Amino acid sequence: MLRALTFDFWGTLYQSVSGREERLDLLEQALRKSGCPRKREQLEAAYEHAWQTFERIWREEQRPFSVGEWLGEMLAFLEAELPEEERRGLYRPLEEALRKDPPRPVPGVPEVIPRLARRFRLGLISDIGLTPGRVLRDFLRRDGLLPHFQALTFSDEAGRTKPHPLVFRKTLEALEVRPEESAHVGDLPETDIAGARGVGMKAILFLGVSRREDGRGMADAVFADYAELEGVLEGL
């Protein structure tokens, strides 16, 4: 019998957004101010390089990639330097870039999550990208979702990313449930589904945003619209 549900954040509870342009604007302004301006196409090429590094560390090392590391990769690719004080002064604006145009919940989430919270213990397991847990908490609070979650595990705070078992076990411990009493809902087969199955949880694949049809065979259940989720849970 299920007693707890955990959810991914990006592409599952919230629409995926990148903050790419906002972060490039911040770096472009800082470089111009410091006397070493770069063209936009150079910044865009550096962004692609830094993103590839992020992807490698996320998937191969299963750890978060900090804003400081991201900025270091960007500057190295651009063969540019910023004084240490200016670099550190960029960290918080880069982390909070999404506040300018905040992500919105996936349709159905604001209605379904409160109902599920009356039946299950709810947790969140999120790989953050470059937006830290403290900012994601604010988005959850803004949308009235935060009070419904009894455990929040963000990769920047846990020191690991999915599918590492630590983030799943840490969340289950906080919820005081066993893996076999729990199910994880996420959109990425290689992190959400593999990670949940790896610790003995049931895994539910959400197709409404990322549409990763290739994960169907790995999941215990699949849904594409939050109007379907409660029925899916009845069948587990």
N, C-alpha and C positions, 0 to 999 in steps of 0.2 A: 504493500500500500504506500502510495506517495505521500510524504509529509512535507516535502520542500521542493521548491523550484528555484533555479538560478538562471540568470539572464545575462547575455552579452549586452554591451551598450551600443557600439557603432554598428549600424546595419541590422540591428535587431530591435532595440527599444527606440533608437534615434536614427534619423536619416543621416547618411554619411556625408560629411563635408570635409574639405581639406585645409582651408585657411592658407592655401598656397599664395594667392595674390597679396593677401595682407602681410604675410611674412616676407615676401620678396620686396614689398614696398618699404617695410621697416629696415631691411638690410641695405637696400638701395640708398635710402636717406642717410643711414649711418656712414656708409662708404663715401658718399658725396661730401658729407660734413667733415670727414677725416682727411679729405684731400686725395682719395684714391677711388674715384668713381668708376663704375663698370656699366657696360651697356646691358639693357634688359635681356637680350638674347644670351649674354654671358651668364647672367644670374639664373636664367631658366635652365641652361645647361648644367650649372652647378647644382641646382635643385634636383635635377634628374639623377646626378651622381650621388648626392646625399641620400636621396630616396632609395637608391639601390643598396647603399650601405645600410640604411635602416632596415630594409627588407631582409638582408643577409643576417644581421645581428638578431632581429626578431625571430626569424625562422630557424637559424642554425644554432645560435647561442641561447635562445629563449630568455632574453633579458630585455629590459627597456632601453631605449636609445634617448639619452637626455638632450635637452635643448642645447646644452653646452657642447656636446659631441656633434650635434647637427651643425651648429654654427662653425665649429672647428673644421668640419668636412667642407662646408661651403667656402670658407676663407682659403683653405688649402687649395681647393680646385681653382679658385679665382686668382691665386697667388697674390692675395691681399692681406693686409694686417690691420687690426684695430687695437688701440691701447686696451690693456686689461680692464680698466675701469669702464670703458665704453662697451666692451664685450659683455661684461657682467650686467651693465645697465640695460642691455637688450634682452636678457633672459626672460624677465617677467612679461614685457610686451609681446615677445614671441610666444610664450606659453599661453597668453590670454588673447591671442589674435582672433579667436572665434567669438569673442564677446561682441565684436563689431556686427556680425551677422550670425547670431546663434543658431545652432541646429534645432530642428523641431522633432517632437516625437513621431514615430511611425503611426499612421492612422490606426485607430483602435486601441492603442496602448493606454491613453489616459482613461478609457472606459473599462478596459479589461483588467488592468493591474489591481485596482482597488477591490474588484470582485475576487480575484485570485488570492489577495492578501487575507481575505476572510476565511479561506480554506486551507492555505499553505503558508509555511514560512518561506519568505522570499529573500533571495540574495542576488548580488550583482558581481560578475567577474569580468573585468574590462581590461583589455590592452589599450593603453591610452594614446598611442601615437606621440604627438608633441604637446598635447593638451592634458595637463596633470589632473589627478583625481580631485584636487580642491576646486578646479573649475567645473569639472563634470558634476560634482555634487551641487554646485550652484544651479546648473541647468535642471537637474532633478528637482531641486527645491522650488525653482521658479514655476515648474509645471505641476507642482503638487504631488510628485511621485516619491520624493525622498522618504516620507514617513512610512511608506508601505514596505520598505526594505529593512530587514533586520541585520543584514551583513553586507558590507561593501568591500570588495577587494579590487584595488587598482594596481596595475603592474608597476607603476613608479613607486608605490608604497610597499609592495610585496617583494620587489626586486627580481621578479620572474614574470615571464609572459606565458600565455597558453601556447602549446598544450602541456607545459610543465605541471606535474601533479601537485606541486606545492600550492598553487593558487586555488585549485579545486579543493584540496584537503583543508586548507586554511578557512575557506568559506564554509565548508560543511561543519567544521569544528565550531565556528561561530554560531551556526544555526542549530547546533546540537542534534544533528541527524547523521545517520549512516549513509554511505553511498547508494546502497540498494533501496533506500527510502526517498531518493532524490532524482530529479531530472534536470538537465541543463538545456537551455534554449539558446541557439546561436545560428549565425549565418555562414560560418566558414568551416568546411569539412575538416581541414587539416589542423585547425586549432580548437574550435569549439567541440566538434563531434568527436575527433580523435582523443582530445584531452578528457572529455567526460567519460567516454567509454574506457579509457585507460585506467581510471580510478574506480570503475565499477558503477558509475551512474548511468541512467538512461539518457539518451541524447536525442534532442528534437531539432531538426533542421528547419530554419525559417527561410523561405524563398522569396519573400515579398520585396526585398531590396537588392541583395546581391545576386539572387537567382542562380545559385550554384547547384544546378541540377546534378552535377557529377557526384554530389555527396549523398544522394538518395540511398544508395546501397549501404552506406555506413551508418545511417541513422535508424533509430527505433521508430521514429515517426517524422512526418513532414507536413508543413502547412505553409500557405502563402498569404493568408489574411487572418488578422487577429480575431475575426468573427468565428474562425474555425478552431481556435486553440483549445477552448474549454471542452469541445467535443473530442478533440484529439487526446486530451488528458484522460477522458473517461475510458478511452480504448487501451490505455497502457496497463 
